[in-house]
Structure formats: structure tokens, C-alpha cells
């Protein structure tokens, strides 16, 4: 399996930001092309107003004022006022609509990320801290949305303003226009150099922020252990170390960003001064009126502002580039387990399970986790899997549930290869209770109903009664409406597992999988639960993994797994008679029980 990425380890990215990434983001505007078209129409109209104002200034200075034409001045002043009012209304409309489009983009991008993450294999989550995954869905998308929604639209408008301004400048005086562009190459060089440096700085900052988020997530999850061992100071010092790394990286990035605007302002101011010099001195054959010179300065501002805004957008894009890379890195992870083309819906099954010479390894060329496992289970049989930790017990049920695919051989249910049917139709006919019982925040009723969303309150309680969960639930303050916190932290381990049992029973699966399901339940609770389990197992093909052999003595067949192979199989009595590995395991547990009972006595 892949080595786990920790909060101390920076993530390596394979690609730099390129046009393809930008186009992928721009694709999120497609569903809202009508809104975008209206915004662009308004923005283009506003650009035309920007171009018109300096030309009106030229007319006033060169014609209306020298001729003392009050009627023309009044018309120009009125037109100025109308244009300003229209411009301000357009500005308000553009701001509101861009914000709406940005929020819609944010929703769609976050939806795609969340939906995709739900389909990723276990190995993806095993190889990186959950905090680093969380920050991609929340922080990175928030940052990208504002920049890319408003930024892309404004850049299109700025490009239009730049082109039309340049066209008008050439129309008025092409010689002065050429002199106005003398320092333009210097601006391009300045912006380009800073862009390269900024990208590296913000990629490093993104790594450090992701590491800090992962550490905070891990610390919150392990706060009980921290307090138990009185290691608050150690956690604090590590937090400060991570936080200092973020601060240092942030200041380096901001330092580089702060260099952009002063350089641009110096170049643009120098250009305006140069325009005045050329116009007044008549340098290079330029001969213009005062109105043309003033208009050209206005056009220079219109000319430079789009350039500055485009540079600023690219600057923001550099800021977000690392976030963009990480979002697409997540979206580009291919689910290892997915419906193949032409997959069929698995019909209602009886529960016959066959493992046909199954070999499994996590990576091609890696160590075999399972090696030629072959067994056949009839409908309704209960199979127990026992053996040392890491022997391959959980791998068998993961292959049956198709959380992984076999490397060699096949797994079939009622003759259907699990790779040939849709995942939804397969897993809907399975009830899986994993070792780490998960309780969602909400109430007891909602957690049980998760097994079948259309279940009635009566069906929920009936399921709880069957697994002996109803008794403790009715003693809670609000019985089935009692609120539970994330992961069921307010419930005992036994109570969480009883709720999970009720959830599985409500789903009424044809195949039942219990992975270490009773390992955390005290003896008294286990006895109460056993009767419910007997009811749960009736008529279902069941696979049970348990450390306590007392819970599986009545299994139809017991498989002893070691080093990825079935080394013994048979009923409880048959395996005891063989006096092999299972017998030794049973004897060791029996001795431990006698010691515990003696200590209690």
C-alpha cells in the first residue's frame, strides 16, 4: 500500500498550472452561460463608456472651451452625467451577478469534489490525513471561486477594453500611440519574473497550510489520548512549529506579491510622463493639440488599467495555483473500484458465495495478501473467520463487498462475478458492520434508519428490539429522538454496536458481514446480544470475524486464516478434535477466561 502522507510531509504535485487547468475551471461557467453573456454585455458597454469619456474631454478642450460654445458644453456635461449614472448602475449589476455566478460555481465544484471523494478507494484515505482532504473541499474551493468567477469575467472585459482603447488611440494619432508602448516590454518582463517566484512561494504556503490543517484535525481526534498522557505541552509545541512554518511561508509570499504593484505603478507613471514629454516637445514628428494630449493621458490610464488588472488577476491565479492543482489532483484520482462498462444489476440473491482460487495483492508485483483462497458457501450458512492479526480475514470480506478487486481468480455470488454487477445492486444486498462502528451526528432514530431510508418508526423499533438495543434506548432522555454527537462519543462502545446491529437488520441483507463486531462489548452485553444475533443470522449467508471464539462456536464452518491461506476449516467440534492452530487458539482463550474468573473471585 502507498506510504501514508502525514502532517509533517509536504505533498508533491506532478503538474504545473497550465491552460488546461484554467479551461477546466472555466467549464464550470458553462451551465450559467446566459448569466455570463448578460454580464459580458454590460461589461463591454461599460468599456465603451470608458473609451468615450476621454474623447468627450478632447472635444471640450479643443472645441467647446476655445469657442466658448455654452450650448455644446451643456450637451457634453449632460452626456457626462448620463454616462456616469449608467456606468454606476452597470457596476452594481456586474458586482451582484458575478457574485451569484461565483457562488454557483463554488457549489458545483464542491459538489463534484464531494461526490468524487465518496467513490474513492480506501487506499486513498489510508494514504493521507483526513485534514488534508477536508481543506481541499472547503478552503481551496472558497478561495478559487471568488478569484476565478469574477476574475475570468473581468479579464475578458479588460481584454476588450485594452483592444478598443488601443484602436481609438491609433485612430487619433498612431505616432503618439507607438511612443506610448515603449515601456510595455519592460512591464511584461517584470510581471513574468514575479509570477515565477510567486508560484513557488504560494505552492510552499499551500503545503504548509495543508499540513497545519491536518495536524489540527489529528489533534482534535486524539485529544483524549493527549489528556490521558498529559502531553498538552508537546501538542502545543508541535502546533507552534506548524504555525510558524505557515507564517514564514505566508510572509515570503506576501513580500513577493507586494513587489508587483510598485513596479507596475512606476512603469505606468513613467509612461504618462513620457506621453506629456513627447506631446509637448513634438518629439519624433508628433504634433497634437492640448485636447488630444489630455485625452491620450486618459486613454493611457484606460490602456494601463486593463494591463494592470490582467496582471493582478494572474497574480491572484498564482496565489490560487497550488489550490487549483490540489483540487484537480483529487478529481483526477480514478476510483479503483467502479462499475465496468455493461455491468448488470444483480438480481435478488439467495446468498451462495464462491471464492475461486483467489489471489490478492495491493500493488502489482507486491506481496500476496491472499494466496489461492478457495471455498464455497451455501445460502444461509454462517462462516466464521479466525486467525492472527494481518492474516487476511478482513481482506476476504473486503473482496466479497468489492471494496477491492481480486488480483487473480474470482469471487461470485449466486454464480455472478462481483466485477460484472453494479456496485449499488451488490452492496444493497449486503449488510456490513465494520470494526470501527460509525455513528453519525443526529438522533438514534436517524442512525438506525440509515440502513433503509424509507423505514417507518415501527420498523426501526422492531429492529432495535430484535438486537436488544430497545432497552437501553428507551432509558435515554428522549429515547429514539435522543441526540448523539459525531461518532457517537456520548454512547458506550457496546451501545454504538447495538445501534449498528439494528441498522444492519433494518436493511434486511441477504449476505451479512460482521467484522470484529463484538470485540468491544462486555460479557453481559454480549450475552444479551447473542440472542439478537441468532435472529439476525437466520436465513442469511453470514461471515463473522471475532476474537472471542465463544461468539462463533455455533457457526456452520470456521476458517482459520494464516499468512493469506485457509490452513484449517470445519465446525467448532471438528477443529478441536484436530488439535491444530484453532485448538491452540481456543485453549489460550480458555486459559485467559479461567484466569480472569479466578481474579474476579
Secondary structure as UniProt FT lines:
FT   TURN            7..8
FT   HELIX           19..26
FT   HELIX           27..32
FT   HELIX           33..59
FT   HELIX           60..64
FT   TURN            65..68
FT   HELIX           70..119
FT   HELIX           122..126
FT   HELIX           130..135
FT   HELIX           136..140
FT   HELIX           141..172
FT   HELIX           174..180
FT   TURN            181..183
FT   HELIX           184..221
FT   HELIX           223..228
FT   TURN            229..230
FT   HELIX           232..281
FT   HELIX           283..285
FT   HELIX           290..331
FT   TURN            341..342
FT   STRAND          353..360
FT   TURN            364..365
FT   STRAND          370..377
FT   TURN            379..380
FT   STRAND          382..386
FT   TURN            389..390
FT   HELIX           393..400
FT   TURN            401..402
FT   STRAND          408..413
FT   TURN            414..415
FT   STRAND          416..417
FT   HELIX           418..420
FT   HELIX           423..427
FT   TURN            428..429
FT   STRAND          430..433
FT   STRAND          442..443
FT   HELIX           444..449
FT   TURN            450..451
FT   TURN            453..454
FT   HELIX           457..466
FT   TURN            467..468
FT   HELIX           470..474
FT   TURN            477..478
FT   HELIX           479..481
FT   STRAND          483..484
FT   HELIX           486..488
FT   TURN            489..490
FT   HELIX           493..507
FT   STRAND          511..515
FT   TURN            517..520
FT   HELIX           523..537
FT   TURN            538..539
FT   STRAND          541..545
FT   HELIX           549..551
FT   TURN            553..554
FT   STRAND          557..562
FT   TURN            563..564
FT   STRAND          565..570
FT   HELIX           572..578
FT   HELIX           581..600
//
